[in-house]
Amino acid sequence: MAKHLLETDGQVCPFPLVEANQAMEQIPTGDELVIDFDCTQATDSLPRWAAENGHEVTDFVKRGAAEWTITVKKG
């Protein structure tokens, strides 16, 4: 299993979700995508997208005033 980093800080919604979806298509099943983002709406949309697409959220941390990191394992 490998981890892949997707840096989307500074991007407005829905671009973190769009890029996460594209990145997830490129990685093998079982790998994790680590997404750094600072779009408040993505705190809801990214976990919902993961669940709807059969992926598992393995970590979700707030790393600043309005910055988060979510780790999604490809299902």
All heavy atoms as a GROMACS GRO file, in nm:
protein
  579
    1MET      N    1   0.084  -0.120   0.000
    1MET     CA    2   0.000   0.000   0.000
    1MET      C    3   0.088   0.125   0.000
    1MET      O    4   0.184   0.132   0.074
    1MET     CB    5  -0.091   0.001   0.123
    1MET     CG    6  -0.179   0.123   0.128
    1MET     SD    7  -0.271   0.144   0.283
    1MET     CE    8  -0.140   0.182   0.398
    2ALA      N    9   0.052   0.218  -0.081
    2ALA     CA   10   0.126   0.344  -0.089
    2ALA      C   11   0.033   0.460  -0.056
    2ALA      O   12  -0.088   0.448  -0.064
    2ALA     CB   13   0.185   0.362  -0.229
    3LYS      N   14   0.095   0.572  -0.018
    3LYS     CA   15   0.020   0.695   0.006
    3LYS      C   16   0.054   0.794  -0.104
    3LYS      O   17   0.169   0.806  -0.145
    3LYS     CB   18   0.054   0.755   0.143
    3LYS     CG   19  -0.001   0.674   0.257
    3LYS     CD   20   0.007   0.750   0.386
    3LYS     CE   21  -0.056   0.668   0.497
    3LYS     NZ   22  -0.097   0.746   0.611
    4HIS      N   23  -0.047   0.864  -0.151
    4HIS     CA   24  -0.032   0.963  -0.256
    4HIS      C   25  -0.083   1.096  -0.202
    4HIS      O   26  -0.191   1.101  -0.144
    4HIS     CB   27  -0.113   0.923  -0.380
    4HIS     CG   28  -0.082   0.784  -0.428
    4HIS    ND1   29   0.012   0.758  -0.524
    4HIS    CD2   30  -0.132   0.664  -0.390
    4HIS    CE1   31   0.018   0.627  -0.544
    4HIS    NE2   32  -0.069   0.567  -0.463
    5LEU      N   33  -0.006   1.203  -0.221
    5LEU     CA   34  -0.043   1.334  -0.168
    5LEU      C   35  -0.108   1.420  -0.276
    5LEU      O   36  -0.056   1.431  -0.387
    5LEU     CB   37   0.080   1.407  -0.113
    5LEU     CG   38   0.055   1.548  -0.058
    5LEU    CD1   39  -0.041   1.545   0.061
    5LEU    CD2   40   0.186   1.613  -0.018
    6LEU      N   41  -0.222   1.480  -0.241
    6LEU     CA   42  -0.289   1.576  -0.328
    6LEU      C   43  -0.299   1.707  -0.252
    6LEU      O   44  -0.367   1.716  -0.150
    6LEU     CB   45  -0.429   1.524  -0.366
    6LEU     CG   46  -0.512   1.618  -0.454
    6LEU    CD1   47  -0.444   1.641  -0.589
    6LEU    CD2   48  -0.652   1.563  -0.473
    7GLU      N   49  -0.229   1.807  -0.300
    7GLU     CA   50  -0.224   1.939  -0.234
    7GLU      C   51  -0.321   2.032  -0.305
    7GLU      O   52  -0.300   2.068  -0.420
    7GLU     CB   53  -0.081   1.993  -0.245
    7GLU     CG   54  -0.061   2.129  -0.187
    7GLU     CD   55  -0.096   2.135  -0.039
    7GLU    OE1   56  -0.030   2.067   0.041
    7GLU    OE2   57  -0.191   2.208  -0.004
    8THR      N   58  -0.430   2.069  -0.235
    8THR     CA   59  -0.529   2.158  -0.296
    8THR      C   60  -0.550   2.286  -0.216
    8THR      O   61  -0.648   2.357  -0.238
    8THR     CB   62  -0.666   2.087  -0.316
    8THR    OG1   63  -0.724   2.062  -0.189
    8THR    CG2   64  -0.652   1.959  -0.396
    9ASP      N   65  -0.461   2.316  -0.122
    9ASP     CA   66  -0.474   2.441  -0.046
    9ASP      C   67  -0.482   2.559  -0.143
    9ASP      O   68  -0.409   2.565  -0.242
    9ASP     CB   69  -0.354   2.462   0.048
    9ASP     CG   70  -0.363   2.376   0.173
    9ASP    OD1   71  -0.470   2.320   0.201
    9ASP    OD2   72  -0.262   2.365   0.244
   10GLY      N   73  -0.573   2.652  -0.113
   10GLY     CA   74  -0.588   2.771  -0.195
   10GLY      C   75  -0.689   2.756  -0.307
   10GLY      O   76  -0.720   2.853  -0.375
   11GLN      N   77  -0.742   2.635  -0.326
   11GLN     CA   78  -0.841   2.614  -0.432
   11GLN      C   79  -0.981   2.620  -0.373
   11GLN      O   80  -1.007   2.567  -0.266
   11GLN     CB   81  -0.818   2.478  -0.498
   11GLN     CG   82  -0.687   2.469  -0.572
   11GLN     CD   83  -0.677   2.343  -0.654
   11GLN    OE1   84  -0.775   2.276  -0.680
   11GLN    NE2   85  -0.555   2.310  -0.694
   12VAL      N   86  -1.070   2.685  -0.445
   12VAL     CA   87  -1.209   2.697  -0.400
   12VAL      C   88  -1.287   2.572  -0.440
   12VAL      O   89  -1.251   2.502  -0.534
   12VAL     CB   90  -1.277   2.823  -0.458
   12VAL    CG1   91  -1.209   2.949  -0.407
   12VAL    CG2   92  -1.278   2.821  -0.610
   13CYS      N   93  -1.391   2.544  -0.364
   13CYS     CA   94  -1.478   2.431  -0.397
   13CYS      C   95  -1.546   2.460  -0.531
   13CYS      O   96  -1.576   2.576  -0.558
   13CYS     CB   97  -1.582   2.412  -0.288
   13CYS     SG   98  -1.510   2.346  -0.136
   14PRO      N   99  -1.568   2.360  -0.613
   14PRO     CA  100  -1.552   2.216  -0.586
   14PRO      C  101  -1.420   2.158  -0.633
   14PRO      O  102  -1.408   2.037  -0.645
   14PRO     CB  103  -1.667   2.156  -0.668
   14PRO     CG  104  -1.667   2.242  -0.793
   14PRO     CD  105  -1.633   2.382  -0.743
   15PHE      N  106  -1.319   2.241  -0.659
   15PHE     CA  107  -1.196   2.189  -0.720
   15PHE      C  108  -1.123   2.084  -0.636
   15PHE      O  109  -1.071   1.987  -0.693
   15PHE     CB  110  -1.104   2.304  -0.762
   15PHE     CG  111  -1.163   2.383  -0.875
   15PHE    CD1  112  -1.213   2.509  -0.853
   15PHE    CD2  113  -1.173   2.328  -1.002
   15PHE    CE1  114  -1.272   2.582  -0.956
   15PHE    CE2  115  -1.231   2.399  -1.106
   15PHE     CZ  116  -1.281   2.526  -1.084
   16PRO      N  117  -1.117   2.095  -0.502
   16PRO     CA  118  -1.053   1.985  -0.426
   16PRO      C  119  -1.121   1.850  -0.451
   16PRO      O  120  -1.053   1.748  -0.467
   16PRO     CB  121  -1.066   2.030  -0.281
   16PRO     CG  122  -1.068   2.180  -0.289
   16PRO     CD  123  -1.147   2.208  -0.415
   17LEU      N  124  -1.253   1.851  -0.460
   17LEU     CA  125  -1.327   1.727  -0.485
   17LEU      C  126  -1.303   1.677  -0.628
   17LEU      O  127  -1.281   1.558  -0.649
   17LEU     CB  128  -1.476   1.750  -0.461
   17LEU     CG  129  -1.568   1.630  -0.486
   17LEU    CD1  130  -1.528   1.513  -0.399
   17LEU    CD2  131  -1.712   1.669  -0.460
   18VAL      N  132  -1.305   1.767  -0.724
   18VAL     CA  133  -1.281   1.730  -0.864
   18VAL      C  134  -1.142   1.667  -0.878
   18VAL      O  135  -1.124   1.562  -0.940
   18VAL     CB  136  -1.295   1.853  -0.957
   18VAL    CG1  137  -1.246   1.822  -1.098
   18VAL    CG2  138  -1.440   1.901  -0.959
   19GLU      N  139  -1.041   1.732  -0.818
   19GLU     CA  140  -0.905   1.680  -0.827
   19GLU      C  141  -0.889   1.548  -0.752
   19GLU      O  142  -0.816   1.459  -0.796
   19GLU     CB  143  -0.805   1.784  -0.776
   19GLU     CG  144  -0.792   1.899  -0.872
   19GLU     CD  145  -0.665   1.980  -0.850
   19GLU    OE1  146  -0.575   1.935  -0.779
   19GLU    OE2  147  -0.659   2.091  -0.906
   20ALA      N  148  -0.958   1.536  -0.637
   20ALA     CA  149  -0.952   1.410  -0.561
   20ALA      C  150  -1.009   1.296  -0.643
   20ALA      O  151  -0.953   1.186  -0.646
   20ALA     CB  152  -1.027   1.425  -0.430
   21ASN      N  153  -1.119   1.321  -0.710
   21ASN     CA  154  -1.181   1.218  -0.792
   21ASN      C  155  -1.087   1.175  -0.905
   21ASN      O  156  -1.071   1.056  -0.931
   21ASN     CB  157  -1.314   1.271  -0.848
   21ASN     CG  158  -1.404   1.160  -0.896
   21ASN    OD1  159  -1.416   1.056  -0.834
   21ASN    ND2  160  -1.468   1.182  -1.009
   22GLN      N  161  -1.023   1.271  -0.971
   22GLN     CA  162  -0.930   1.241  -1.079
   22GLN      C  163  -0.809   1.164  -1.026
   22GLN      O  164  -0.764   1.067  -1.087
   22GLN     CB  165  -0.885   1.369  -1.149
   22GLN     CG  166  -0.995   1.435  -1.228
   22GLN     CD  167  -0.955   1.572  -1.282
   22GLN    OE1  168  -0.860   1.633  -1.236
   22GLN    NE2  169  -1.030   1.620  -1.379
   23ALA      N  170  -0.756   1.206  -0.911
   23ALA     CA  171  -0.639   1.141  -0.853
   23ALA      C  172  -0.672   0.998  -0.812
   23ALA      O  173  -0.591   0.906  -0.830
   23ALA     CB  174  -0.588   1.220  -0.733
   24MET      N  175  -0.791   0.977  -0.756
   24MET     CA  176  -0.831   0.844  -0.710
   24MET      C  177  -0.838   0.745  -0.826
   24MET      O  178  -0.807   0.628  -0.810
   24MET     CB  179  -0.966   0.853  -0.638
   24MET     CG  180  -1.000   0.731  -0.557
   24MET     SD  181  -0.884   0.693  -0.424
   24MET     CE  182  -0.950   0.791  -0.291
   25GLU      N  183  -0.874   0.794  -0.945
   25GLU     CA  184  -0.881   0.707  -1.063
   25GLU      C  185  -0.743   0.658  -1.105
   25GLU      O  186  -0.731   0.555  -1.170
   25GLU     CB  187  -0.947   0.782  -1.179
   25GLU     CG  188  -1.095   0.809  -1.158
   25GLU     CD  189  -1.155   0.894  -1.269
   25GLU    OE1  190  -1.082   0.931  -1.364
   25GLU    OE2  191  -1.275   0.924  -1.259
   26GLN      N  192  -0.638   0.731  -1.065
   26GLN     CA  193  -0.502   0.700  -1.109
   26GLN      C  194  -0.426   0.606  -1.014
   26GLN      O  195  -0.319   0.558  -1.050
   26GLN     CB  196  -0.420   0.830  -1.123
   26GLN     CG  197  -0.484   0.934  -1.212
   26GLN     CD  198  -0.501   0.887  -1.356
   26GLN    OE1  199  -0.413   0.825  -1.411
   26GLN    NE2  200  -0.617   0.915  -1.414
   27ILE      N  201  -0.480   0.582  -0.895
   27ILE     CA  202  -0.404   0.503  -0.797
   27ILE      C  203  -0.466   0.363  -0.782
   27ILE      O  204  -0.585   0.344  -0.807
   27ILE     CB  205  -0.394   0.574  -0.660
   27ILE    CG1  206  -0.529   0.578  -0.588
   27ILE    CG2  207  -0.335   0.714  -0.677
   27ILE    CD1  208  -0.520   0.632  -0.446
   28PRO      N  209  -0.386   0.266  -0.741
   28PRO     CA  210  -0.436   0.129  -0.726
   28PRO      C  211  -0.531   0.115  -0.606
   28PRO      O  212  -0.519   0.188  -0.508
   28PRO     CB  213  -0.309   0.046  -0.701
   28PRO     CG  214  -0.194   0.132  -0.738
   28PRO     CD  215  -0.240   0.274  -0.721
   29THR      N  216  -0.623   0.020  -0.616
   29THR     CA  217  -0.712  -0.012  -0.506
   29THR      C  218  -0.629  -0.050  -0.384
   29THR      O  219  -0.530  -0.123  -0.396
   29THR     CB  220  -0.805  -0.129  -0.545
   29THR    OG1  221  -0.883  -0.088  -0.657
   29THR    CG2  222  -0.899  -0.167  -0.431
   30GLY      N  223  -0.667   0.003  -0.268
   30GLY     CA  224  -0.594  -0.025  -0.144
   30GLY      C  225  -0.495   0.084  -0.107
   30GLY      O  226  -0.453   0.092   0.008
   31ASP      N  227  -0.456   0.166  -0.204
   31ASP     CA  228  -0.368   0.279  -0.175
   31ASP      C  229  -0.448   0.391  -0.109
   31ASP      O  230  -0.570   0.396  -0.119
   31ASP     CB  231  -0.301   0.332  -0.302
   31ASP     CG  232  -0.178   0.251  -0.342
   31ASP    OD1  233  -0.158   0.143  -0.285
   31ASP    OD2  234  -0.106   0.297  -0.431
   32GLU      N  235  -0.376   0.482  -0.044
   32GLU     CA  236  -0.440   0.594   0.023
   32GLU      C  237  -0.407   0.725  -0.047
   32GLU      O  238  -0.294   0.747  -0.089
   32GLU     CB  239  -0.398   0.602   0.170
   32GLU     CG  240  -0.455   0.490   0.253
   32GLU     CD  241  -0.420   0.501   0.400
   32GLU    OE1  242  -0.310   0.551   0.433
   32GLU    OE2  243  -0.502   0.462   0.482
   33LEU      N  244  -0.508   0.812  -0.056
   33LEU     CA  245  -0.490   0.946  -0.109
   33LEU      C  246  -0.501   1.043   0.008
   33LEU      O  247  -0.601   1.047   0.078
   33LEU     CB  248  -0.598   0.976  -0.214
   33LEU     CG  249  -0.589   1.110  -0.285
   33LEU    CD1  250  -0.460   1.120  -0.366
   33LEU    CD2  251  -0.710   1.132  -0.376
   34VAL      N  252  -0.393   1.118   0.030
   34VAL     CA  253  -0.388   1.218   0.138
   34VAL      C  254  -0.416   1.353   0.075
   34VAL      O  255  -0.338   1.400  -0.009
   34VAL     CB  256  -0.250   1.215   0.209
   34VAL    CG1  257  -0.247   1.317   0.322
   34VAL    CG2  258  -0.219   1.076   0.261
   35ILE      N  259  -0.526   1.416   0.115
   35ILE     CA  260  -0.571   1.540   0.052
   35ILE      C  261  -0.559   1.654   0.152
   35ILE      O  262  -0.624   1.653   0.256
   35ILE     CB  263  -0.717   1.528   0.004
   35ILE    CG1  264  -0.736   1.403  -0.081
   35ILE    CG2  265  -0.759   1.654  -0.071
   35ILE    CD1  266  -0.880   1.358  -0.094
   36ASP      N  267  -0.475   1.753   0.121
   36ASP     CA  268  -0.467   1.876   0.199
   36ASP      C  269  -0.561   1.977   0.134
   36ASP      O  270  -0.556   1.998   0.013
   36ASP     CB  271  -0.325   1.933   0.197
   36ASP     CG  272  -0.227   1.850   0.279
   36ASP    OD1  273  -0.272   1.772   0.365
   36ASP    OD2  274  -0.106   1.864   0.256
   37PHE      N  275  -0.647   2.039   0.215
   37PHE     CA  276  -0.742   2.136   0.158
   37PHE      C  277  -0.776   2.243   0.261
   37PHE      O  278  -0.757   2.225   0.381
   37PHE     CB  279  -0.869   2.065   0.107
   37PHE     CG  280  -0.952   2.001   0.215
   37PHE    CD1  281  -1.062   2.066   0.268
   37PHE    CD2  282  -0.921   1.875   0.263
   37PHE    CE1  283  -1.139   2.007   0.367
   37PHE    CE2  284  -0.998   1.815   0.362
   37PHE     CZ  285  -1.107   1.882   0.414
   38ASP      N  286  -0.824   2.358   0.210
   38ASP     CA  287  -0.865   2.467   0.300
   38ASP      C  288  -0.998   2.527   0.255
   38ASP      O  289  -1.030   2.641   0.286
   38ASP     CB  290  -0.756   2.576   0.309
   38ASP     CG  291  -0.720   2.636   0.175
   38ASP    OD1  292  -0.782   2.601   0.073
   38ASP    OD2  293  -0.629   2.721   0.172
   39CYS      N  294  -1.078   2.447   0.187
   39CYS     CA  295  -1.212   2.486   0.145
   39CYS      C  296  -1.311   2.426   0.245
   39CYS      O  297  -1.323   2.304   0.255
   39CYS     CB  298  -1.238   2.432   0.004
   39CYS     SG  299  -1.409   2.442  -0.044
   40THR      N  300  -1.379   2.511   0.320
   40THR     CA  301  -1.468   2.464   0.427
   40THR      C  302  -1.573   2.366   0.378
   40THR      O  303  -1.601   2.266   0.445
   40THR     CB  304  -1.536   2.584   0.495
   40THR    OG1  305  -1.435   2.674   0.540
   40THR    CG2  306  -1.620   2.540   0.613
   41GLN      N  307  -1.630   2.390   0.261
   41GLN     CA  308  -1.734   2.300   0.208
   41GLN      C  309  -1.682   2.158   0.190
   41GLN      O  310  -1.758   2.062   0.200
   41GLN     CB  311  -1.786   2.352   0.075
   41GLN     CG  312  -1.868   2.478   0.087
   41GLN     CD  313  -1.894   2.537  -0.051
   41GLN    OE1  314  -1.802   2.570  -0.124
   41GLN    NE2  315  -2.021   2.548  -0.087
   42ALA      N  316  -1.554   2.144   0.164
   42ALA     CA  317  -1.497   2.010   0.139
   42ALA      C  318  -1.494   1.925   0.266
   42ALA      O  319  -1.481   1.804   0.256
   42ALA     CB  320  -1.357   2.022   0.079
   43THR      N  321  -1.509   1.987   0.384
   43THR     CA  322  -1.514   1.907   0.506
   43THR      C  323  -1.637   1.817   0.505
   43THR      O  324  -1.638   1.712   0.570
   43THR     CB  325  -1.515   1.994   0.634
   43THR    OG1  326  -1.628   2.080   0.632
   43THR    CG2  327  -1.387   2.075   0.646
   44ASP      N  328  -1.741   1.856   0.432
   44ASP     CA  329  -1.860   1.772   0.414
   44ASP      C  330  -1.853   1.692   0.284
   44ASP      O  331  -1.885   1.574   0.281
   44ASP     CB  332  -1.987   1.858   0.411
   44ASP     CG  333  -2.017   1.920   0.546
   44ASP    OD1  334  -1.987   1.857   0.650
   44ASP    OD2  335  -2.070   2.032   0.548
   45SER      N  336  -1.813   1.759   0.176
   45SER     CA  337  -1.822   1.695   0.044
   45SER      C  338  -1.721   1.583   0.025
   45SER      O  339  -1.754   1.482  -0.039
   45SER     CB  340  -1.809   1.799  -0.068
   45SER     OG  341  -1.682   1.861  -0.067
   46LEU      N  342  -1.600   1.597   0.078
   46LEU     CA  343  -1.500   1.491   0.058
   46LEU      C  344  -1.538   1.360   0.130
   46LEU      O  345  -1.534   1.254   0.067
   46LEU     CB  346  -1.360   1.538   0.099
   46LEU     CG  347  -1.293   1.634   0.000
   46LEU    CD1  348  -1.165   1.692   0.057
   46LEU    CD2  349  -1.265   1.564  -0.133
   47PRO      N  350  -1.576   1.364   0.259
   47PRO     CA  351  -1.617   1.238   0.323
   47PRO      C  352  -1.741   1.176   0.256
   47PRO      O  353  -1.750   1.054   0.242
   47PRO     CB  354  -1.648   1.278   0.468
   47PRO     CG  355  -1.571   1.403   0.490
   47PRO     CD  356  -1.569   1.472   0.357
   48ARG      N  357  -1.836   1.260   0.213
   48ARG     CA  358  -1.956   1.209   0.146
   48ARG      C  359  -1.919   1.143   0.014
   48ARG      O  360  -1.965   1.034  -0.018
   48ARG     CB  361  -2.056   1.323   0.125
   48ARG     CG  362  -2.188   1.276   0.065
   48ARG     CD  363  -2.294   1.386   0.062
   48ARG     NE  364  -2.251   1.503  -0.011
   48ARG     CZ  365  -2.230   1.623   0.045
   48ARG    NH1  366  -2.249   1.640   0.175
   48ARG    NH2  367  -2.191   1.725  -0.028
   49TRP      N  368  -1.831   1.209  -0.064
   49TRP     CA  369  -1.784   1.153  -0.190
   49TRP      C  370  -1.715   1.018  -0.166
   49TRP      O  371  -1.740   0.922  -0.240
   49TRP     CB  372  -1.688   1.252  -0.257
   49TRP     CG  373  -1.596   1.192  -0.356
   49TRP    CD1  374  -1.626   1.158  -0.486
   49TRP    CD2  375  -1.459   1.155  -0.336
   49TRP    NE1  376  -1.515   1.102  -0.546
   49TRP    CE2  377  -1.412   1.099  -0.456
   49TRP    CE3  378  -1.372   1.164  -0.227
   49TRP    CZ2  379  -1.281   1.053  -0.471
   49TRP    CZ3  380  -1.242   1.118  -0.242
   49TRP    CH2  381  -1.198   1.064  -0.362
   50ALA      N  382  -1.631   1.010  -0.063
   50ALA     CA  383  -1.562   0.884  -0.033
   50ALA      C  384  -1.662   0.773  -0.006
   50ALA      O  385  -1.652   0.663  -0.062
   50ALA     CB  386  -1.467   0.903   0.085
   51ALA      N  387  -1.758   0.800   0.081
   51ALA     CA  388  -1.858   0.699   0.117
   51ALA      C  389  -1.941   0.655  -0.004
   51ALA      O  390  -1.966   0.536  -0.023
   51ALA     CB  391  -1.948   0.753   0.228
   52GLU      N  392  -1.982   0.751  -0.085
   52GLU     CA  393  -2.065   0.721  -0.201
   52GLU      C  394  -1.991   0.639  -0.306
   52GLU      O  395  -2.052   0.570  -0.387
   52GLU     CB  396  -2.117   0.850  -0.265
   52GLU     CG  397  -2.222   0.921  -0.182
   52GLU     CD  398  -2.259   1.058  -0.235
   52GLU    OE1  399  -2.194   1.106  -0.332
   52GLU    OE2  400  -2.353   1.118  -0.179
   53ASN      N  401  -1.857   0.646  -0.304
   53ASN     CA  402  -1.777   0.576  -0.405
   53ASN      C  403  -1.706   0.452  -0.349
   53ASN      O  404  -1.618   0.397  -0.415
   53ASN     CB  405  -1.677   0.673  -0.468
   53ASN     CG  406  -1.747   0.772  -0.559
   53ASN    OD1  407  -1.776   0.741  -0.673
   53ASN    ND2  408  -1.779   0.890  -0.507
   54GLY      N  409  -1.741   0.411  -0.228
   54GLY     CA  410  -1.686   0.288  -0.172
   54GLY      C  411  -1.546   0.301  -0.117
   54GLY      O  412  -1.476   0.201  -0.103
   55HIS      N  413  -1.503   0.424  -0.087
   55HIS     CA  414  -1.371   0.446  -0.029
   55HIS      C  415  -1.385   0.465   0.121
   55HIS      O  416  -1.490   0.502   0.172
   55HIS     CB  417  -1.304   0.569  -0.091
   55HIS     CG  418  -1.303   0.569  -0.241
   55HIS    ND1  419  -1.258   0.462  -0.315
   55HIS    CD2  420  -1.344   0.663  -0.331
   55HIS    CE1  421  -1.270   0.491  -0.445
   55HIS    NE2  422  -1.322   0.612  -0.456
   56GLU      N  423  -1.276   0.442   0.193
   56GLU     CA  424  -1.277   0.453   0.340
   56GLU      C  425  -1.194   0.572   0.386
   56GLU      O  426  -1.078   0.586   0.347
   56GLU     CB  427  -1.219   0.324   0.399
   56GLU     CG  428  -1.207   0.325   0.549
   56GLU     CD  429  -1.130   0.205   0.604
   56GLU    OE1  430  -1.092   0.116   0.525
   56GLU    OE2  431  -1.107   0.204   0.725
   57VAL      N  432  -1.254   0.657   0.469
   57VAL     CA  433  -1.179   0.767   0.530
   57VAL      C  434  -1.101   0.708   0.648
   57VAL      O  435  -1.160   0.657   0.742
   57VAL     CB  436  -1.272   0.880   0.577
   57VAL    CG1  437  -1.193   0.986   0.654
   57VAL    CG2  438  -1.346   0.942   0.460
   58THR      N  439  -0.968   0.711   0.639
   58THR     CA  440  -0.886   0.650   0.744
   58THR      C  441  -0.829   0.755   0.840
   58THR      O  442  -0.781   0.719   0.947
   58THR     CB  443  -0.770   0.568   0.683
   58THR    OG1  444  -0.691   0.653   0.599
   58THR    CG2  445  -0.824   0.451   0.602
   59ASP      N  446  -0.833   0.882   0.801
   59ASP     CA  447  -0.784   0.988   0.889
   59ASP      C  448  -0.844   1.121   0.842
   59ASP      O  449  -0.865   1.141   0.723
   59ASP     CB  450  -0.630   0.996   0.883
   59ASP     CG  451  -0.572   1.078   0.997
   59ASP    OD1  452  -0.634   1.084   1.104
   59ASP    OD2  453  -0.463   1.135   0.979
   60PHE      N  454  -0.872   1.208   0.938
   60PHE     CA  455  -0.929   1.340   0.905
   60PHE      C  456  -0.887   1.434   1.019
   60PHE      O  457  -0.933   1.420   1.131
   60PHE     CB  458  -1.082   1.329   0.896
   60PHE     CG  459  -1.149   1.448   0.831
   60PHE    CD1  460  -1.284   1.445   0.805
   60PHE    CD2  461  -1.079   1.562   0.796
   60PHE    CE1  462  -1.350   1.552   0.746
   60PHE    CE2  463  -1.142   1.670   0.736
   60PHE     CZ  464  -1.277   1.664   0.710
   61VAL      N  465  -0.795   1.525   0.990
   61VAL     CA  466  -0.743   1.612   1.095
   61VAL      C  467  -0.750   1.759   1.052
   61VAL      O  468  -0.733   1.791   0.935
   61VAL     CB  469  -0.597   1.577   1.133
   61VAL    CG1  470  -0.589   1.439   1.195
   61VAL    CG2  471  -0.504   1.585   1.014
   62LYS      N  472  -0.775   1.843   1.149
   62LYS     CA  473  -0.768   1.988   1.128
   62LYS      C  474  -0.624   2.028   1.158
   62LYS      O  475  -0.570   1.997   1.264
   62LYS     CB  476  -0.866   2.058   1.221
   62LYS     CG  477  -0.877   2.206   1.193
   62LYS     CD  478  -0.993   2.268   1.269
   62LYS     CE  479  -1.008   2.413   1.229
   62LYS     NZ  480  -1.121   2.477   1.294
   63ARG      N  481  -0.560   2.095   1.062
   63ARG     CA  482  -0.419   2.129   1.080
   63ARG      C  483  -0.394   2.278   1.084
   63ARG      O  484  -0.281   2.324   1.080
   63ARG     CB  485  -0.334   2.063   0.970
   63ARG     CG  486  -0.376   2.099   0.832
   63ARG     CD  487  -0.297   2.022   0.726
   63ARG     NE  488  -0.359   2.042   0.596
   63ARG     CZ  489  -0.336   2.147   0.518
   63ARG    NH1  490  -0.252   2.240   0.555
   63ARG    NH2  491  -0.397   2.158   0.402
   64GLY      N  492  -0.502   2.357   1.092
   64GLY     CA  493  -0.489   2.502   1.100
   64GLY      C  494  -0.624   2.563   1.125
   64GLY      O  495  -0.723   2.493   1.143
   65ALA      N  496  -0.631   2.695   1.124
   65ALA     CA  497  -0.757   2.765   1.149
   65ALA      C  498  -0.866   2.722   1.051
   65ALA      O  499  -0.980   2.702   1.089
   65ALA     CB  500  -0.735   2.915   1.141
   66ALA      N  501  -0.831   2.708   0.926
   66ALA     CA  502  -0.926   2.663   0.824
   66ALA      C  503  -0.854   2.574   0.723
   66ALA      O  504  -0.863   2.592   0.602
   66ALA     CB  505  -0.990   2.782   0.755
   67GLU      N  506  -0.780   2.477   0.776
   67GLU     CA  507  -0.703   2.385   0.691
   67GLU      C  508  -0.718   2.245   0.747
   67GLU      O  509  -0.710   2.225   0.868
   67GLU     CB  510  -0.554   2.423   0.691
   67GLU     CG  511  -0.528   2.561   0.635
   67GLU     CD  512  -0.386   2.609   0.668
   67GLU    OE1  513  -0.332   2.571   0.775
   67GLU    OE2  514  -0.333   2.683   0.588
   68TRP      N  515  -0.741   2.150   0.656
   68TRP     CA  516  -0.761   2.013   0.697
   68TRP      C  517  -0.680   1.917   0.609
   68TRP      O  518  -0.640   1.952   0.499
   68TRP     CB  519  -0.909   1.974   0.684
   68TRP     CG  520  -1.000   2.055   0.768
   68TRP    CD1  521  -1.044   2.025   0.894
   68TRP    CD2  522  -1.060   2.181   0.736
   68TRP    NE1  523  -1.127   2.125   0.941
   68TRP    CE2  524  -1.138   2.221   0.845
   68TRP    CE3  525  -1.053   2.264   0.625
   68TRP    CZ2  526  -1.211   2.339   0.847
   68TRP    CZ3  527  -1.125   2.383   0.626
   68TRP    CH2  528  -1.203   2.419   0.735
   69THR      N  529  -0.661   1.796   0.661
   69THR     CA  530  -0.605   1.687   0.582
   69THR      C  531  -0.696   1.566   0.601
   69THR      O  532  -0.726   1.528   0.714
   69THR     CB  533  -0.462   1.652   0.628
   69THR    OG1  534  -0.377   1.764   0.608
   69THR    CG2  535  -0.406   1.533   0.548
   70ILE      N  536  -0.740   1.509   0.490
   70ILE     CA  537  -0.821   1.388   0.494
   70ILE      C  538  -0.747   1.279   0.418
   70ILE      O  539  -0.685   1.306   0.314
   70ILE     CB  540  -0.962   1.412   0.435
   70ILE    CG1  541  -1.052   1.291   0.457
   70ILE    CG2  542  -0.956   1.451   0.289
   70ILE    CD1  543  -1.199   1.316   0.423
   71THR      N  544  -0.748   1.159   0.474
   71THR     CA  545  -0.685   1.045   0.409
   71THR      C  546  -0.794   0.947   0.370
   71THR      O  547  -0.876   0.908   0.454
   71THR     CB  548  -0.584   0.977   0.503
   71THR    OG1  549  -0.487   1.075   0.543
   71THR    CG2  550  -0.511   0.863   0.433
   72VAL      N  551  -0.797   0.911   0.242
   72VAL     CA  552  -0.901   0.823   0.188
   72VAL      C  553  -0.835   0.701   0.126
   72VAL      O  554  -0.749   0.714   0.039
   72VAL     CB  555  -0.986   0.898   0.083
   72VAL    CG1  556  -1.096   0.808   0.029
   72VAL    CG2  557  -1.045   1.027   0.142
   73LYS      N  558  -0.877   0.583   0.172
   73LYS     CA  559  -0.827   0.457   0.116
   73LYS      C  560  -0.918   0.414   0.002
   73LYS      O  561  -1.039   0.403   0.019
   73LYS     CB  562  -0.823   0.350   0.225
   73LYS     CG  563  -0.764   0.219   0.180
   73LYS     CD  564  -0.756   0.123   0.298
   73LYS     CE  565  -0.694  -0.008   0.256
   73LYS     NZ  566  -0.688  -0.100   0.371
   74LYS      N  567  -0.857   0.388  -0.113
   74LYS     CA  568  -0.937   0.351  -0.230
   74LYS      C  569  -0.997   0.213  -0.210
   74LYS      O  570  -0.928   0.117  -0.180
   74LYS     CB  571  -0.850   0.353  -0.357
   74LYS     CG  572  -0.930   0.323  -0.483
   74LYS     CD  573  -0.849   0.347  -0.607
   74LYS     CE  574  -0.935   0.321  -0.731
   74LYS     NZ  575  -0.861   0.355  -0.854
   75GLY      N  576  -1.130   0.207  -0.229
   75GLY     CA  577  -1.202   0.081  -0.213
   75GLY      C  578  -1.224   0.012  -0.346
   75GLY      O  579  -1.195   0.061  -0.451
   0.00000   0.00000   0.00000
